[in-house]
Amino acid sequence: MVHISHFGVVTIATNWLFVTIALGTVILAVLLSLSRRRTWLNLEDCITVIALTIGVALACQTTWAIVLEGHGEHQHDFRNSQINVLARSLVVHEILWIAANGMIRITAYALILRIFIPTREQSKLWWTVMLLLSLSIIYAVVAILEVLLTCRPLAAQWNPAAGTCGNQKVAFLAIEIAGLILDLPLFLIPAKVIAGLRISGTKKMTVMFIFQIGSIVIVVKILRLKSLNLAVSPDFIYAKSYLGLLSTVGTMTSITLAQMSLYRDLSIPAYRLWTWQRRRWHSIYVAVRIVRFTLSIEFSSMLQAVDPIYRLCRTRMSQVRNPGFPGATM
């Protein structure tokens, strides 16, 4: 085991925090889906589970690279043999990232078809989404092939003497930019459909916010573009830890935000539980007040019945006239 830098520790902790959140969300979504339909998972659920599995593998690979290979340290601290191992790890990392995000993108387009375009009445929009869904599948396959074929043979990725390589920087950036272009319609299409709904402006903005919150992932991917630029720099080993952090966070955030139906289905029983708890505590409070009031009346009645001095004082005081106010009695 090599020395783990402070940034490496932060990367590992953050990665597994997001993995835990995504894992819990997907488990809840799957259980809710099975209990509601009482059938096996649909296609979107299966693809999401596969994407989560690949994302967990990505987090494991990043953790392995930091703990055992030294990612997050500076390149001048390593021997050439170690650098070759780290470069090989970068290839595996990119393949896992492309596969996980390809699965998530396919799931997102399938959900858009099911939620926003359930029939072919809107033929242009339906065919547009189908085209984008097909391009997403093609993109995932082509991007993986590009990573594998940029250097021939593949060993040239980590051993330049073994063969020749194309421009790795351009190849990686082209893959990332193409993925960003395919991600943009995931937010534009729901916005177009929601804008045409005949509902109040407040409800329209609320629904649009729910389906646009995934744009957070776009920010993560833009930051990843910068990290990719560093990943092919002379000190790529240090930058690889930052790249692994953004890759895992982006993947797990996408999976978590993709479960919008889970949040909707859980919000109703959660609100009912909160309302029931509030009614229960209010009932207990009212019952305590009634008991206190009843006990005070009973105590006063008992005191008047058993204490002759109390009865005598009440009788005599009612017969005393106030000398300062003629005619007034106490």
C-alpha positions in Angstrom: 0.0 0.0 0.0 1.4 3.4 -0.9 1.0 6.7 1.0 -2.5 8.2 0.5 -2.6 11.9 0.1 -5.2 14.1 1.8 -7.0 14.7 -1.5 -7.1 10.9 -2.1 -8.8 10.4 1.3 -11.4 13.1 0.5 -12.0 11.5 -2.9 -12.6 8.0 -1.4 -14.9 9.3 1.3 -17.0 11.5 -1.1 -17.2 8.7 -3.7 -18.6 6.1 -1.3 -21.0 8.7 0.3 -22.6 9.2 -3.1 -22.6 5.5 -3.8 -24.4 4.8 -0.6 -27.1 7.5 -1.4 -27.6 6.1 -4.9 -27.7 2.5 -3.7 -30.4 3.3 -1.1 -32.4 5.3 -3.6 -32.4 2.5 -6.2 -33.2 -0.2 -3.6 -36.2 1.8 -2.5 -37.3 2.4 -6.1 -37.0 -1.3 -6.9 -39.0 -2.4 -3.8 -41.6 0.2 -4.5 -41.9 -0.8 -8.1 -42.3 -4.5 -7.2 -44.9 -3.8 -4.5 -46.9 -1.5 -6.8 -47.0 -3.7 -9.9 -46.3 -7.1 -8.2 -44.4 -8.1 -11.4 -40.8 -8.3 -12.4 -38.8 -5.1 -13.0 -39.4 -3.1 -16.2 -36.7 -2.3 -18.7 -35.8 1.1 -17.1 -35.4 -0.5 -13.7 -33.1 -3.2 -15.1 -30.9 -0.7 -17.0 -30.7 1.5 -13.9 -29.5 -1.5 -11.8 -26.9 -2.3 -14.4 -25.8 1.4 -14.4 -25.5 1.3 -10.6 -23.4 -1.9 -10.8 -21.0 -0.3 -13.2 -21.0 2.9 -11.1 -20.0 0.9 -8.0 -17.3 -0.8 -10.1 -16.1 2.7 -11.1 -15.9 3.7 -7.4 -14.0 0.5 -6.6 -11.6 1.2 -9.4 -11.0 4.7 -8.2 -10.4 3.5 -4.6 -8.1 0.8 -5.8 -6.1 3.3 -7.9 -5.7 5.7 -4.9 -5.0 3.1 -2.2 -2.8 0.7 -4.1 -1.5 2.6 -7.2 -0.9 6.0 -5.8 -3.4 8.2 -7.7 -3.4 11.7 -6.2 0.4 11.9 -5.8 2.7 13.7 -8.2 4.2 11.9 -11.1 7.9 12.6 -10.2 7.5 10.4 -7.2 6.9 7.2 -9.3 9.0 4.9 -11.3 8.3 4.3 -15.0 6.9 0.8 -14.3 4.4 2.3 -11.8 3.4 5.0 -14.3 2.6 2.3 -16.9 0.2 0.6 -14.4 -1.5 4.0 -13.7 -2.0 4.7 -17.4 -3.6 1.3 -17.8 -5.9 2.2 -15.0 -7.0 5.4 -16.8 -8.2 3.3 -19.8 -10.3 1.1 -17.6 -11.7 4.1 -15.8 -12.8 5.8 -19.1 -14.5 2.6 -20.3 -16.5 2.2 -17.0 -17.5 5.9 -17.2 -18.7 5.7 -20.7 -20.7 2.5 -20.0 -22.4 3.8 -16.9 -23.4 7.1 -18.4 -24.5 5.4 -21.6 -26.9 3.3 -19.5 -28.2 6.3 -17.6 -28.8 8.3 -20.8 -30.7 5.4 -22.4 -32.9 5.1 -19.3 -33.5 8.8 -19.3 -34.7 8.8 -22.9 -36.9 5.8 -22.3 -38.5 7.6 -19.3 -39.2 10.7 -21.5 -40.9 8.5 -24.0 -43.1 6.9 -21.3 -43.9 10.0 -19.3 -44.1 12.8 -21.9 -44.8 11.0 -25.2 -46.9 7.9 -24.3 -48.4 7.7 -27.8 -47.3 8.6 -31.3 -49.8 11.4 -31.7 -46.9 13.9 -31.4 -45.1 12.1 -34.2 -42.3 14.6 -34.7 -41.4 14.6 -31.0 -41.7 10.9 -30.7 -39.4 10.2 -33.7 -37.0 12.8 -32.3 -36.7 11.1 -29.0 -36.4 7.7 -30.7 -33.5 9.1 -32.9 -31.8 10.4 -29.8 -32.2 7.1 -28.0 -30.7 5.3 -30.9 -27.8 7.8 -31.1 -27.2 7.3 -27.4 -26.8 3.5 -27.9 -24.5 4.0 -30.9 -22.5 6.7 -29.0 -21.8 4.3 -26.1 -20.5 1.6 -28.4 -18.4 4.0 -30.5 -17.0 5.8 -27.5 -15.8 2.5 -26.0 -14.3 1.5 -29.3 -12.5 4.8 -29.6 -10.9 4.4 -26.2 -9.7 0.9 -27.2 -8.5 1.8 -30.7 -6.9 5.2 -30.1 -3.6 3.3 -29.6 -2.7 0.2 -31.6 -2.0 -2.2 -30.1 -3.9 -1.4 -26.9 -0.7 -1.8 -24.9 0.6 1.4 -26.5 -1.8 3.2 -24.1 0.7 2.6 -21.3 3.8 1.6 -23.2 4.6 4.0 -26.1 7.3 1.6 -27.4 4.7 -1.1 -28.1 3.0 0.8 -30.9 1.5 4.1 -32.0 -1.2 6.3 -30.6 -3.5 9.0 -31.9 -4.1 12.2 -30.1 -5.5 10.9 -26.8 -6.4 14.4 -25.6 -8.6 15.1 -28.6 -10.2 11.6 -28.4 -11.2 11.9 -24.8 -12.5 15.5 -25.2 -14.5 14.5 -28.3 -16.1 11.7 -26.4 -17.1 14.0 -23.5 -18.4 16.8 -25.7 -20.5 14.4 -27.7 -22.0 13.1 -24.5 -22.8 16.6 -23.4 -24.6 17.3 -26.7 -26.7 14.2 -26.2 -27.5 15.2 -22.6 -29.0 18.6 -23.5 -32.2 17.3 -25.1 -32.9 15.4 -21.8 -33.7 18.9 -20.3 -35.0 20.7 -23.4 -37.7 18.2 -24.3 -39.5 18.0 -20.9 -39.3 21.8 -20.7 -41.0 22.1 -24.1 -43.8 19.7 -23.1 -44.3 21.2 -19.7 -44.5 24.8 -21.1 -47.4 23.7 -23.3 -49.5 22.3 -20.4 -52.7 24.1 -19.4 -51.9 24.6 -15.7 -51.1 27.6 -13.6 -47.8 29.3 -13.8 -46.8 28.2 -10.3 -47.5 24.6 -10.9 -45.7 24.8 -14.3 -42.6 26.2 -12.7 -42.7 23.6 -9.9 -42.9 20.7 -12.4 -40.3 22.2 -14.6 -37.9 22.6 -11.6 -38.3 18.9 -10.8 -37.4 17.8 -14.2 -34.6 20.4 -14.6 -32.8 19.6 -11.4 -30.7 17.0 -13.2 -28.8 19.9 -14.9 -26.5 19.7 -11.9 -25.0 16.7 -13.6 -24.2 18.9 -16.6 -22.1 21.1 -14.3 -20.2 18.0 -13.1 -19.5 16.9 -16.7 -18.2 20.4 -17.6 -15.8 20.2 -14.7 -14.8 16.7 -15.9 -13.8 18.2 -19.3 -11.2 20.3 -17.5 -10.0 17.3 -15.5 -9.7 15.3 -18.7 -7.4 18.0 -20.1 -5.2 17.5 -17.0 -5.4 13.7 -17.2 -3.3 13.7 -20.4 -0.9 16.3 -19.0 2.6 15.4 -17.8 1.3 15.1 -14.2 -1.8 13.1 -15.1 -1.4 10.8 -12.0 -2.2 13.7 -9.6 -5.2 14.8 -11.8 -6.5 11.2 -12.1 -7.8 11.4 -8.5 -9.8 14.5 -9.3 -11.1 12.8 -12.5 -12.2 9.8 -10.4 -14.0 12.0 -8.0 -16.0 13.8 -10.7 -16.7 10.5 -12.5 -18.2 8.7 -9.5 -20.1 11.8 -8.3 -21.5 12.5 -11.7 -22.6 8.9 -12.2 -24.2 8.4 -8.8 -25.9 11.8 -8.9 -27.5 10.9 -12.2 -28.8 7.6 -10.8 -30.2 9.3 -7.7 -31.9 12.1 -9.6 -33.3 9.6 -12.2 -35.6 8.2 -9.5 -38.1 11.0 -9.7 -41.1 8.7 -9.4 -39.7 7.4 -6.1 -39.8 10.8 -4.6 -43.3 11.4 -5.8 -44.6 8.1 -4.4 -42.8 8.5 -1.1 -43.9 12.1 -0.6 -47.6 11.1 -0.2 -47.2 8.5 2.6 -44.6 10.8 4.3 -47.1 13.7 4.3 -49.8 11.4 5.6 -47.5 10.1 8.4 -46.5 13.7 9.3 -50.2 14.8 9.4 -51.2 11.7 11.5 -48.3 12.4 13.9 -49.4 16.0 14.3 -53.1 15.0 14.9 -52.0 12.4 17.4 -49.9 14.9 19.4 -52.7 17.5 19.2 -55.2 14.9 20.6 -52.8 14.0 23.4 -52.5 17.8 24.2 -56.3 18.2 24.3 -56.8 15.1 26.4 -54.2 16.4 29.0 -56.0 19.8 29.1 -59.4 18.1 29.6 -58.0 16.0 32.4 -56.4 19.0 34.1 -59.6 21.0 33.9 -61.7 18.1 35.2 -59.3 17.5 38.1 -59.4 21.2 39.1 -63.2 21.2 39.2 -63.3 18.0 41.2 -60.7 19.3 43.7 -62.6 22.6 44.1 -65.9 20.7 44.7 -64.3 18.4 47.2 -62.7 21.3 49.1 -66.1 23.1 49.4 -67.8 19.9 50.6 -65.3 18.9 53.3 -63.8 22.1 54.6 -66.2 24.1 56.9 -63.8 27.0 57.2 -63.8 27.4 53.4 -67.6 27.3 53.3 -67.9 29.8 56.3 -65.5 32.3 54.7 -67.3 32.2 51.4 -70.7 32.8 53.2 -69.4 35.6 55.5 -67.5 37.5 52.8 -70.5 37.6 50.6 -72.4 39.5 53.3 -69.8 42.2 53.9 -70.6 45.7 52.6 -67.8 47.8 51.1 -67.7 51.1 53.2 -66.1 53.1 50.4 -68.9 52.2 47.9 -72.4 52.4 49.5 -74.6 49.6 48.3 -71.7 47.5 47.0 -71.0 44.1 48.5 -68.1 41.8 48.1 
